[in-house]
Amino acid sequence: MGASNLSLALIAAAVPALAQTSDFEARLERHVHGVYVERRLALESAWDAASPGAQARARELLGRIPTDDAFMPSARTISGALRVLRGLAPATAVQRLVDSVDLRVMPGAFEPTDHARGEPVIVVVRGLYGTGLEEAEVSHRLRAVWVGPDGDEVLATTEMFHPRALRAGFELYVHAPRSRPGAWRLIPEIDGERGFGVRVECVLDLHDRVQASAERDVVLAVRHGVRDPLAPTVARTLDSAQRPVAAPVRGAAGAVLGWELIGEHEGSEPVVLIQSPEHAEPAWSFAGPRARAWGKLAAVAGTRIIATRDVARLARELRDGTPAPREIIGIVPPPEAEDLREVVDRLVILTSAGDVPAGSCQLVVRMGALEPSVSSEGGIARVAVTEPAALVDRVLPGWIARWLLEGE
């Protein structure tokens, strides 16, 4: 979507670019992108738990985003919407500051211990976006707090810092808590206001098992604290109890053209192609509960599900492949629809305004409606959903399944 979203969300953080050399630097940028997905997943969870009134207020806030950025609200906007959905008062300046903070914990997991404190841990503290406090000549107190599986809290450290330091990031030197195996969270707190915590697992025989592991993702997660919301947990990866949810789809020339939800298929099934926003990783479509929602569509409608930045190119490659899919369904915003009619069999058009190109074999989904509705006329099915563009993936797979199976 719109390029302005980059400066508003995460890419302005001081993270090495993919164009630079090492694989670790590329993964570190992916970590920053992954933090954004974590915030998006928190927004979706809060929407599910919110009252209708809070949802209406959050829908109004998210609806102010320019059309090009509607599918990818900035991390700052997400923080504001989360407070609305949770029924909290507008954020203070300090709360906005702590909401901008990400913690990267190295190692990204630790071993259990009966000692008073566990192994040494480095915490990289970095701001995801500016808040305005960076220019003030005021220092703040930062606390890092461990919160255990049972809710018990252990203070990791207390430091004074100036918000300007968040631009480049700085390190805290702490210890893991006394713990049995389980999932902890490390939470930043500034002047008494708490921000977004990060998951840090306590895993039995962790370091020996990582040393023997061939999984590069788990090595990066443990040794360097690189988080990927698509990756299984460290413990489940080491136990071989969970596999990745998506795999790359390569074109004839070997380039990665998209990411496919992993499942059993023969290759000739109908294919659903999801148009990813310009600055989004296509694989993000399958993060968290979204994987289950798209997986249900794949199961009930017998389809493959692929997210891509270029629906037209991937559709042509699939048409030329062997075996070719029986049908291709493209999910796109209105500006992309007209160019796809010759390469896809059916279109799902996502719009916030309701105006779409004329044509049959379409499902038109109007997002951010005040009231839900369903209608059908002249080969065009229309659905109005209350979810704004940023949250439409929660309900979209179900409506597509109904449309494909029932023709409604």
N, C-alpha and C positions, 0 to 999 in steps of 0.2 A: 504494500500500500504506500502511502505518502512518505517521502523521504524525511519530512519534518519529525516523524515519529522517532527516528534514531536519536536525535538530541534530547527528546523528551523522556525516553525510556532508559536504555541501559548502555548503549554503545559509546556514550560520552565518557563512561568510566575509563580510567587509565588502564586498559588491557591491551596486550600486544595483538596486532591484527593477524588474520589468517594468512595474509600475504608474506608475513615474516617466516622464518625458516623452520623452527622445530615443531615437531608434532605436539610437544607439551604446550607450546604457546597457543597452538590451534585449539587444543583441548581446554586451555584456560579461558579462551574467549567463549568456547562452548559452555563453560561453567557460568560465565556471566549471563549468557542467553538462558541457561537453565534456571538461574535465579529468577529471571522474569517469568518463566513457566511456573515455577513454584508459587509466585505471587498470583498468577492467573488461576491456578488450581485452588488457592485459598479463597479467591473471589467466588469461584463456582460453588465451593462448599458453603461459604457464607450465604450465598443466594438461596441455596436449598433450605437453610435453617432460618431464613429471615421471614418476618411477617409480610403480608401483602402490602401494607403501607410503606415499610422499609424498602421493599422491592420497587415500588413506584417511585420513591425518591431517588434510589440508585439508578433506575432506568432513566430518569430525567437527567441526572448527572452524566451518565455514560452517553446519553443521546446528544449532548452538546459537542461531542468529539466530531471534527470534520470528517466527512464521508470517507475520504481516503484512509483515515487512521482508525475507523470505527471498529475494525476487527482486532486491532492491536492497541488498546489504550495504554498510555505510558504507565510506568511503575508508580509515578506520583499520583496519577488519576486513580489507579487501582487502590492505593492506600486510602484515598478519600472515600471511594465507594465502599471499601470494607468497613469503615467507621459508620457510614450510613446504614449499611445492612445489619451491623451489630448493635444499632441503636445508641451509639456513643456520640458525645458532643463533638463539635468540630475540633480538629487537632490544634493544640498549642504549637508555638514555634519549636519548642524542644521536642514535642511528639513528632512533628514533621521531620526533624533532624534524625531521630532514632529510627523512624520508619525508612529512611534512606540508606540505612547501614546494612551491609552484608558481612557475614563472618565466614571465612574459609578456614577450616580447622585441619591442622596437619599434625599427626596423622588424622585421617578422616574417620577413624574408628580406634578403639582401644581395647586392651585385654582386662578381664576382671581381676580384682585384687582385694585382699582382706586388710591391706595396710591403710593407714589414715589417708593417704593420697596415692594416686596412681602414677602412670608414666608421664614424662614431660610432653607438653602439647604446645605448639605454636598456633596462634590465632591471628590471621591476617584480617584487619578491619579496614573496610573500604566503603566509600559512599557511592551509591549508584547514580545519583543525580544531585544537583545543587539545591540548596534550600534557602539561600540568602543569609544564613548565619555565618557563612564562611568569611564574610567581610567584617564582622563585628569583632572587636578586640576583647572577647570574653572567652574564658576557658570553661570547660564543663567536666563533670565527673562521669566517667564511664565505668560501669560494673558489668562483668560477664558472669552470668549465673547458670550453673548446671541445674536442670530440672529432670528428675528421674522418672522411671516408668510409673511409680506410685505417687508422683507429685512432690516428693521431697526435694528441697532446694539446697544446693551447696554453692557458696560463693567461690568463684574461680579466681577473680582478681578485681582490684579497683585501681583506676588510673585517671589522672587528669590529662586532658587533651584539648587542643584547639580545633574547631571544625574544619579549618583550612587543611589540616593533616589528612582528612578523609579523601581529598582529591587524589593523592598519590597512594594513600593507604599506609598503615603502620602495623607493627606486630605487637602482640601481647604474649607473654611467656607464662603459661599456667601449667597445672597438672590435671590429669583426668581424675574423676571422683572415685572413691571407694565404691565398688559395684559388683553385682552379679551380672551375667549376660542379660542383655535387654537393650531397649532403645531409649536414649537420653536426648535432651535438647539443650543446646547452649544458646542463651538469650542475651542480647545486648540491652543494657539499661542506661539511660543518660538522665542524670538529675532526677531519678525516680520514675521516669517514663520508660516503658518497655517497648521493644521493637519486635521484629520477626526473628523467631528462633530457628536454629538449624538442627536437623537430625544428626546425631552422632551415636553409632552403635557400639555396644560393648559385646565383644565376640570372643569366645573361648579359643585359645591357641591361635589367635589372629595372625601374628607375624610369621610364624612357621607356615601357616596355611597360605598366606599371601606369597611367601617366598616360593612355594611350590606351585602356585597357580599360574596358568597360562593366560588368564583373562586380563588383558591390558586395562580394561575399564576398572576392574576392582583394584589393580595396582595403583592406578592414578587416583582413585577415590581414597584409598587408604594412605598412600604415601604423600600425596599432594593435596588432598581435600577437595578434589575436583568433583563437583556434584552434577549428576545428570538425571533429571526427573524421569527419563525413559528407562534408565538402568534398574535392574532388580536391586534389592537391598544387598549389602555386603554379605550378611550371613547366608541369605538364600542363594546368592551366587556361589559362595564357597561350598555350600551344601549341594550344589547342582540341582536345586529345587525349583528354579524359576528361570525361564529363558527370556530373551529380549522380546518385546512386543512387535517390533517393526524391523524390516530389512531393506537395504537399498535396492532400487530397481534400476538396471543399467540399460542404456540404449545399445544399438548395434555397434557404435564406436567405443563402447566401454564407459562412457560418461554416466554419472549418476543422475537420472532424470526425475527421481521421486523416491518415496519410501512407502513400502507396502505393509499393511497389517498382516502379521504372520498367521497363517492358517493352512489347512489342507485344501489344495485345489489342483485341477488338471491343466489349467491354462486357457481353456476355451469358454469358461464361465463368463457371464456378464461382468463388466468392470465398472466400478464407480470411481471417477477421478475427481478429487477434491482440489480446488484451486487454492493454494496457500497464499497469504499476503506476501508482498514482495520481500519484506525483511524478516519473515518468519522461516524457521527451519520447517520443511514439510513434515518431518517426523513429529513435531509438536502436536499435530492433529491426534496423535495416539497416546498422549500423556495422561496418566491418572485414569479417572472414570471414563474418559473419552474412548479409550481402547475397548472397554466393555460395551459401550453404546454402539460403536461401529462394528464390533464383533457380533453383536446380536443381529445387526442388519445383514452382515455376511452370512450368518447361520440361517436366518429365516428366508432370505431372498436368494441364497446361493450365489453370492457375488464376491469378487475380489475387491478390496478397498485400497486405493493408492492415493497418497497426497503428493502434489507436485506444484511447482511454480509455473509450469507451462503445459496446460491441459492439451492444447492443440498439438504441440510437438509429440508429447507422449502418446496421444491418441493415434497419430499417424504411425509411430513406431509400432504400436500394438497391432494396428491393422496389417502392417507388413510382416508381422511375426508369424511363427508357426508353433502351436496352433493360434489362430487369431480369435479374439473374444467374439462371442455371438452378438454381444451388444455392448455399447459404451455409453455410460451416463456421465455427463459433465456437470459439476457443481461450481457455478461462477456468479460474480456480480453482473449487473446488466451491461456494462461497457464491453465485457468479454463475450457476451452471448452471440451476437450476430456473426462473429468470425468463426464460431464453432459449429454452425449448423451443418456444414459439409463433412465434418470429421467425427461428430458424435451422433448417436441415435436419439438420445433424449437429453433434455436440459433441466437442471434444477437451478432456478435463478433466485439469488438472495438480494433483497432490496429493503431499504428503509422507507422508500417513498411510495412504492406501489406501481410506478410507471416502468413497464418492461417492453422489450420488442415484441411485436406480434408474432405468433407462430404456434404450431401445435406441438404435441408431445412434450409439454412443459409442466413443471411444478413450480409455482411462484410462491416463495416464502417471504412474507413481509414481516420484518423484525421490529421489535419495540412497539408493538401495537398496544393500545389501552385495553382491548378485550380480544380474546382468541376467537377465531372464526374459521370456517371451512366452506368452500364453494367450488363448483366445477361448471364450466361452460365452454363450448367450442373446442374441446380437446385440451383446455388449459385448466389445471387444478390450482386453486389458490388457498393458501393457509396463512392465517395471521397468528403470530406467536407473541407473547408478551416479553420474551427474552430479547435484550438488545443484541447487536451484532457480536459483541465480545463474548456472549454466553450462548449463542445459538447452537453451537455444537452439542450442547446438552440434550436438545430435543430433536435436532435435525435428522439423525439416523432413523428414529422411530417414524417420522412423517414420510421419509423416503421409502421405508419398508412398506408402509400402508399403501402408498401410491403405486409402487411396483407390483404388489400382490393383489390389490383390490381395484386399481385403476381410479382411485379417488384422490 
